[in-house]
Amino acid sequence: MGVAAGPIRVVVAKPGLDGHDRGAKVIARALRDAGMEVIYTGLHQTPEQIVDTAIQEDADAIGLSILSGAHNTLFAAVIELLKERDAEDIKVFGGGIIPEADIPPLKEKGVAEIFTPGATTTSIVDWVRANVRQPAET
């Protein structure tokens, strides 16, 4: 895949039964205000719905927000579906209530970054800008 033109496109999703979306909305707005195109999927999304949306929207990244404790299962499912659909170029990052001990295994599975409570919107925007698109090859 070549380097896409235009703004970075990010799908922000709330997988599973988690009904708390304030943090996801704050992140979606921060990314939008930073000039990115954001597609917010809403609450109670399945991994299949999230991956379908990311592919249909030609997203550069998926930002998952989870507070329910099902991050190990749901993040892994999204990563696996991206592999199955030959869409591994879509970076996955996440945030929410995720224990420190769970972060290394999530990264080993392919989650690019995890933001825990207290992460600033500026740090998330800066990370997306620095890590989502690879510089053009010469």
C-alpha positions in Angstrom: 0.0 0.0 0.0 1.3 3.4 -0.9 1.1 6.5 1.2 -2.4 7.9 1.2 -3.1 11.5 0.4 -5.3 13.7 2.5 -6.0 13.6 6.2 -5.3 10.6 8.4 -8.6 8.6 8.7 -9.3 7.0 12.1 -12.2 4.7 13.1 -12.9 5.2 16.8 -14.9 2.3 18.2 -16.4 0.9 21.4 -16.3 -2.9 21.2 -18.4 -5.2 23.2 -21.0 -4.4 25.9 -19.2 -1.4 27.3 -21.7 1.5 27.5 -19.4 4.3 28.6 -18.4 6.4 25.6 -17.3 9.8 27.0 -13.6 9.0 26.6 -14.1 7.8 23.0 -16.0 10.9 22.1 -13.3 13.1 23.7 -10.6 11.3 21.7 -12.7 11.4 18.5 -13.1 15.2 18.9 -9.4 15.7 19.6 -8.4 13.8 16.5 -11.0 15.7 14.4 -9.8 19.0 15.8 -6.3 18.0 14.9 -7.3 17.8 11.2 -8.0 14.0 11.0 -11.1 12.4 9.6 -12.8 10.4 12.3 -15.5 7.8 12.0 -17.1 7.1 15.3 -19.0 3.8 15.3 -21.0 4.2 18.4 -21.6 1.8 21.3 -21.7 -2.0 21.3 -19.8 -2.8 18.2 -18.6 -6.3 17.4 -15.0 -6.8 16.2 -16.5 -7.7 12.7 -18.4 -4.4 12.6 -15.4 -2.5 13.5 -13.1 -4.1 10.9 -15.8 -3.9 8.2 -16.2 -0.1 8.9 -12.4 0.4 8.9 -12.1 -1.3 5.5 -15.1 0.3 4.0 -13.9 3.8 5.2 -10.4 3.2 4.0 -9.1 3.9 7.5 -5.5 4.3 8.4 -6.1 3.3 12.0 -8.6 2.0 14.5 -8.8 3.4 18.0 -10.5 1.1 20.4 -11.9 2.3 23.7 -12.8 -0.2 26.4 -13.6 0.0 30.1 -15.4 -3.4 30.5 -12.3 -5.6 31.1 -12.7 -7.6 27.8 -9.8 -5.9 26.1 -7.7 -9.0 25.7 -10.4 -10.8 23.8 -11.9 -8.0 21.8 -8.6 -6.3 20.8 -7.2 -9.7 19.7 -10.3 -10.4 17.7 -10.0 -7.1 15.8 -6.3 -7.8 15.1 -7.1 -11.3 13.9 -9.9 -10.1 11.6 -7.6 -7.5 10.0 -5.1 -10.3 9.3 -7.8 -12.5 7.8 -9.0 -9.7 5.6 -5.5 -8.7 4.4 -5.8 -5.3 6.1 -2.9 -5.4 8.5 -1.8 -2.0 7.3 -4.6 -0.5 9.5 -2.9 0.3 12.8 -4.8 -0.5 16.0 -4.4 1.5 19.1 -6.5 1.5 22.2 -7.2 3.0 25.5 -9.3 2.7 28.6 -9.1 0.8 31.8 -6.3 -1.7 30.9 -4.1 -3.1 33.6 -0.3 -2.5 33.1 0.3 -6.3 33.1 -2.0 -6.7 30.0 -0.2 -4.1 27.9 2.8 -6.2 26.8 0.7 -9.2 25.7 -1.6 -6.8 23.7 1.4 -5.3 22.0 2.7 -8.7 21.2 -0.6 -9.5 19.5 -0.3 -6.4 17.3 -1.8 -3.5 19.2 0.4 -0.6 18.3 -0.1 1.5 21.4 -2.2 1.5 24.6 -3.2 4.7 26.4 -4.2 4.4 30.0 -6.2 6.9 32.1 -4.4 10.2 32.4 -3.1 10.2 28.9 -3.5 13.6 27.4 -5.4 14.2 24.1 -2.2 15.9 22.9 -0.1 12.8 23.5 -2.6 10.7 21.6 -2.8 13.1 18.7 1.0 13.3 18.5 1.3 9.5 18.6 -1.2 9.1 15.8 0.5 11.7 13.7 3.9 10.1 14.3 3.0 6.4 13.9 -0.1 5.9 11.8 1.3 6.7 8.3 4.7 5.7 7.2 6.8 8.5 5.5 6.9 8.3 1.7 9.6 6.1 0.3 12.0 7.7 -2.0 
